[in-house]
Amino acid sequence: MLEASSRFNAAFLSHVRSIMTLINGLAIVVPVIAVLAACSTLAEPADRRQADLNYYTDRMRQLREVLYAGSAILVTGIRHMGNWRRWPAALIGNDAIRDTAQGLALSVTVFWGATFTLVLVSTYAPAAIYLTGRAREQLETNDSKELRKIDQWLIEQGFFVGLSDELPQIAAIFAPYWPVLWERC
């Protein structure tokens, strides 16, 4: 669309193409790195020692950090994608064609927002449930603790116990979809 508008010279378009190539490369690499980082939180200790509660607490903290960082990067990517897809459409003089191009841009943004949200859900939820289960097993081996005390300890340490305790993580998971919702309002 930028080339078709005839408003920009070849040097400018070359710079735009270079920036877009870099951003598209990052868009391919970053989700893969985020998934690998989340999966690495499930690894047993490298020094062959027995995993304890401190180990699982550290892993859960690292998993949340990966979730928040990945979410922030994906939100930025969705905002960028939506803006770059809609901006050239604004240069189209014909209202019907411009509206169609902007609708297409919104559809692509909605698709990728939903896709990134599913990537975050499918990465975070199983790992959080697994780490919580391992920590719960360790706590239950100590017969002196009641179930209520175990749940309270898990909540205080940031483990997954119930949906109401996971609201910040749920918000981060759905964050890539927020820019799309914002555009629709």
N, C-alpha and C positions, 0 to 999 in steps of 0.2 A: 504494500500500500504506500509505503514511503517513496519507493521508486516511481510508482504510478502518479504520485501527486506532482512530480516535476518541480518541487519546491526546494529540493536539497541537492547539493553537488555530490559528485562521486567520492570525494575524500571524506565527507561527512558520513555518507552511507557506508563506506568501508569501516570507519570507526564504530558505527552502530553495529555492523555485522560482527566485528571483533568482540565487542562487549557482550553481545547476545551469545556468541559462541562460548565465551568464558562462563557466562551465567548458566547456559544450558549444560555445560560440562559439570559445573557444581551441582546442578539439579539432579544429575545422574549419580554423582558420587556421595553427596551428603546423606540421602536416605539410607544407602547401603552402609555407610559408616555408622549411622545412628542405630541401625538394626544390629550390626556387629557389636557395638559398644553395649547395647542392652543385653545381648546374648552373653557377652563376656562376664556380666554380673552373676551368671549362673554357674560359672566354673568353680570347681572345688579349689581349695588353697593349693598354690603351686608348690609349697614346701612340704606337702604330704601330711601336714598336721591335721588334727581333727577340727572340723569347722565348729565354731562355738557361736554363742549368741552375739558376741561382738562382731564376729565375721559376717553373720547374716544381717546385722544392723547396718554395718558399713556398706554391704552390697545393696541393701534396700535404698540407702541414701544415694548411692551412686546411680542406681536405676532411676530414681526420681530426678536427679540432675541431668541424666541423659534425656529423659522425657521432656523436661523443661527446655533444655538447649535445642533439642530436635524440634520441638514445637515452635520455638521462637524462629528458628531458621526456616521452617516450612511456612509459617505465617508470612515472613518476609518474602519468601518465594512466591506465594499465592498473590500477595499485594503487587509484587513486581510483575508477575504474569498478567494479572488483570489490567494493570495500567498500560503495559506495553501492547496488549492486544486491543485495548479501547482507544488509545491515543491516535494511532493512524486512522482509525475509523472516523474520528472527528474531522479529518481533512477532506472527507468525501462530501461533495457538494449536493448530491441527490439525497433527499431526506429518507426515502424508502430504502435505498441501498445502505446508507449510513446506519439506519436502525437495524437492518439485517446484520450488518457487520458487527455492530455492538452486541446484538443478541447472540451471535456466534461466539464472540469474545466472552460473554458472560457464561454461556454454556460450557465452554472449555474450562473456564475458571471454576465453575461448580463441580465439574467432573474431577479436576485435580484436587480441589479442596476436600471432596469426599474420599478420594483415593488416599490422600495423605492422612486423613483422619483415621481411616481403616488401618493404615500401616502403623500408626501410633497405638491404636487399640490392640492390634494383633501382636505387637511387640511388648507393650507394657503389661497388659492384663495377665497373660500366662506367667510371665516372669514374677510379677508381684504376688500372684497366688502361690507359686512354687516356693518363693522365699518365705512367705508367711507360713506356709505349711511346715517348712523345715524348722523355722524358729519355734512354732507351736509344738512340734515334736520334742524339741530340746526342753522347752518349758514343762511339758507334761511328764517328762521323766522325773522331775522333782515332785514327788507326791504331796508335798506340803502346800502347793499352790492350788487355789480354787480356780475353776474355769473363768469366773468373773474377773479375778485378778490377772489371769493370763491374758484375757482380752484387753483389759485396761493397759497392761504393759505393752502389748503389741500396738495398740493405738498410740500410746505415748512415744513409741519408737518409730512410728511412721509406717507400720506394716498395714497390709490390706485386711480389714476386718469386716467392713460393711460399706455400702455405697455412700452413706452420709459422711463417713470419715474420709472419703476419697474425692470430695468435691474439688479441691484444687487440682488434683491429677486429672479429673474428668474435664475440668475447664481447659487444661493444657492440651488434652487429647483432641477436644473439639475446636481448639484455637485455629487450625488451618481453615476451618469452614467459616469462621467469623467474618473475614473480609467479604466473602461471598454474600453472607446474610446482610452485611452492612450495605453493600451495593444494591441489594434488592429493596431495601427500605427507603 
